[in-house]
Structures are given as structure tokens and as C-alpha cells.
Amino acid sequence: MAIIRWILGRLILLIDALTSPKGVTRPSEVQEKLDQQTARLALYQFKACPFCVKVRRFLKQHSLKIETRDAKGNPLFREELLKGGGEIKVPCLRIQNEQGEIAWLYESSEIIQYLEQHYLQPQN
């Protein structure tokens, strides 16, 4: 079973690399402001997880610069995910607000919805 999982993981990564979306182009001052806003976010993920690939593709498609942390290959990130989020489940978005409070958001669709609402909607 581990061999099949490894092969499928490599296939997912290959398809992702071959069909990688192109990011949007924004005026530099708009992109810089967006980068500053997303600097407090971190995505805990496994490289070959299809749900993590879904979120990473969304990030690339919308030119959102969010740090990715490999919770499978880095024991420190794995421990942070377990202690902070409560479980080893990916993808998980670590959200730190301006007051320093931290929230953990699981599920790829919910992460994408959060990012759309907070970073891609016009600010009134």
C-alpha cells in the first residue's frame, strides 16, 4: 500500500507541475500590500496531498504569497501543527491576526473560502 501511495503522490506532483496555473498580475503597490497582509499566514501541508495541492494551486492562481510548512518532512512543523491545531491533519492554515491571536483552519474548501473573503474581495 505504501508503494501505491508513493506512486500516486508522485503522479499528483507531476500533473501539478505540468498544469501549474499562472498567477494574476497586480500593480506593485497593491501586491505589496496584499503580501504584507498574508505575511501572518502559514499553510501546513504535505507535498503530495491532493487537498494541499488544491490550496497551493489556488494560492499560485491568485498570486497569494503564503509560507508553506511541510508537516510531513519537518518534525518541528509537525509538532507546531499538533500543538497549535490539535491534530496532524492537512491542509491547515495558521492565521495570526494583528493582535497576535492565532486560529487554525482545516479543510481545503474552507481555507480557500477564507482567503477569498479576506484577501480577494474588494475592501469597502
N, C-alpha and C positions, 0 to 999 in steps of 0.2 A: 504494500500500500504506500509506503514511503517513496518508493521509486516512481510510482504513478503520480503522486502528489508533486514530486520534484519535476517530472517531465511536464506536467500541466502548468506548474509555476513558470518554468522557462518558456513555454509556449505563450502564456499570458504576457510575459515581459517582451517577447519578440513581437507579438502583434501590437502591443502598446508602442514599442519603438518605431515600428513601420507605419503606424497610423497616428502618430502623435499630432495633436491639434496645434494650430498656430495661435499664438496669443493676440489679444487686441492691442492696438496702439493708441495710447492716450497722450495728450500734451504732457511734457515732462513734469510740470508743476503739479498736475493732477495725479500722475503716477507716484510722484514723491510723497504726496500727502497720503495716498492710499497705502503706500509701503510703510509709512510711519504708523498708520492705524493698525495694520496687520502684523507689525513687529511684536506685538504682545501675544500672538497666537503661535501654537505649535501643534503639528499633526503627528500623533503617534501612529505608526503603521508598520506593516510587514511588506517588504518589497513586492512579493508575488501575489499578495492577497487581491482578488478581483475587486473587492469593495474599496480597498485602498487605492487601487489603480483608478477606479471611477472618480474618487475625490481628487487625486493628483491630476487627472486629465481636466477636471473642472477648473482647478487652480491654474493650470497652464493655459487653458482656453480663455480665461478671463484675466490673465496676467496678474494673478494674486500671489505675492511673494510671502509664503508662509514656511517657516522652518519645518522640515520633516525629520522625525526622530524614529530610527529603526528599532522598534521594541523587541525584535527577534534577534538581531545581531549585536545589540549593545545591552549588556546586563544593567547598566546604570539607568538607561531609558526604560527598560522593562520594570525595574524597581520603582521608578517615579510613577509609571502608569499604574502599577498595583497600589501603591500607597495613596496617590492622589485621586485616581479614578475609581479605585476599589476592585478592579478586575483587569485581567490581561485579555482585553478584547479590543480589536482594531477594526476600522479606524476609530480614533478618538481625538477630538480636538480639545486642546487645553486653551482655555480662554481666560486671560488675565485682564481685568478692567483697569481703568485709570486709578482706582483706589487701591489696587494691588490684590483685590479679591479674585480667587481662582474658581472657575467652573469647568467641568469636564462634560463633553458632549459626545455620545456614541451614535452609531448608525450613519452610514454614508448619506442617505437621503436627508436626514435631519441636519447633518453638517452642511450639506450643500444649500439647504433651505436657509439656515442661519447666515451663511456667507452672503447669499443673495440679498436677504433682508437688511443686513447690517453694513454691507460694503458695496453693493452694486446698485442699490436703489438711490434715486436722486434724494439728496438731503434737503428737507424743507427749511 
